[in-house]
Amino acid sequence: MTITDVKIRKMFDEGPMLAVASMTLDDVFAVHDVKVIYAGDRYFVVMPSRKAGDGSYRDVAHPITADFRRQVEEAVLSAYDRAKEEAAEAPEA
């Protein structure tokens, strides 16, 4: 399975959540609400989740293998870095 596109949908200036992304797999399947979090001096990619009846959160989609998780993290964090650079270069309105 190949990650064919990652789009940063929204970026935030404050708080640990820095961005919300969507990614496309094999040009045929989309996963929305992938989050970029900064906590404990590390960036994390958090998959979309839903609150369960007991108050915990469960991923609704997630990588099964460590290798594909690494691919997802690299693709999403690279897209986030590009979006940050583009935002920094854009003229202020």
C-alpha positions in Angstrom: 0.0 0.0 0.0 1.3 3.4 -1.0 0.6 6.8 0.5 -0.2 8.7 -2.6 -1.1 12.1 -1.1 -1.2 14.0 2.2 -2.9 17.3 2.6 -2.7 19.5 5.7 -6.3 20.7 6.2 -5.8 23.0 9.2 -3.0 24.3 11.2 -3.1 25.7 14.8 -0.9 28.3 16.5 -1.4 27.2 20.1 -1.7 24.0 22.0 -0.2 20.6 21.5 -2.3 19.9 18.3 -0.5 21.5 15.5 -2.4 20.3 12.4 -5.1 18.1 11.0 -4.4 16.2 7.8 -6.0 13.9 5.3 -4.1 11.2 3.4 -4.9 9.1 0.3 -3.8 5.5 -0.1 -3.2 4.0 -3.5 -5.2 6.9 -5.0 -8.4 5.1 -4.0 -8.9 5.4 -0.2 -8.9 8.5 2.0 -8.3 8.8 5.7 -9.3 12.1 7.3 -8.7 13.7 10.7 -5.1 12.5 11.1 -3.6 14.8 13.7 -0.1 16.2 14.2 0.7 16.6 17.9 3.7 18.1 19.7 4.2 16.8 23.2 7.2 15.9 25.3 9.7 17.4 22.8 8.4 15.0 20.1 6.1 15.1 17.1 3.4 12.5 17.0 1.0 11.4 14.3 -2.4 10.4 15.8 -4.9 8.5 13.8 -8.6 9.4 13.7 -10.4 8.1 16.7 -13.8 7.9 18.3 -14.8 8.2 22.0 -16.0 4.9 23.4 -18.8 4.5 26.0 -16.2 4.1 28.8 -14.6 7.5 28.0 -11.5 6.0 26.3 -10.7 6.7 22.6 -10.3 4.0 20.0 -8.7 4.5 16.6 -11.1 4.1 13.7 -8.3 3.5 11.2 -4.6 2.7 11.9 -1.5 1.1 10.5 -1.1 -2.6 11.3 2.6 -2.9 10.9 5.4 -0.8 12.4 6.9 -0.3 8.9 3.6 1.2 7.5 3.2 3.3 10.7 6.7 4.8 10.1 5.7 5.5 6.4 2.6 7.3 7.6 4.5 9.3 10.2 7.2 10.3 7.7 4.6 11.3 5.0 2.4 13.3 7.4 5.3 15.1 9.2 6.9 15.9 5.8 3.6 17.4 4.6 3.3 19.4 7.9 6.9 20.8 7.5 6.1 21.9 3.9 2.9 23.5 5.0 4.7 25.4 7.8 7.3 26.6 5.2 4.6 27.7 2.8 2.8 29.6 5.6 6.0 31.3 6.7 6.6 32.4 3.1 3.1 33.6 2.4 2.5 37.3 2.6 0.3 38.4 5.5 -3.2 39.6 4.6 
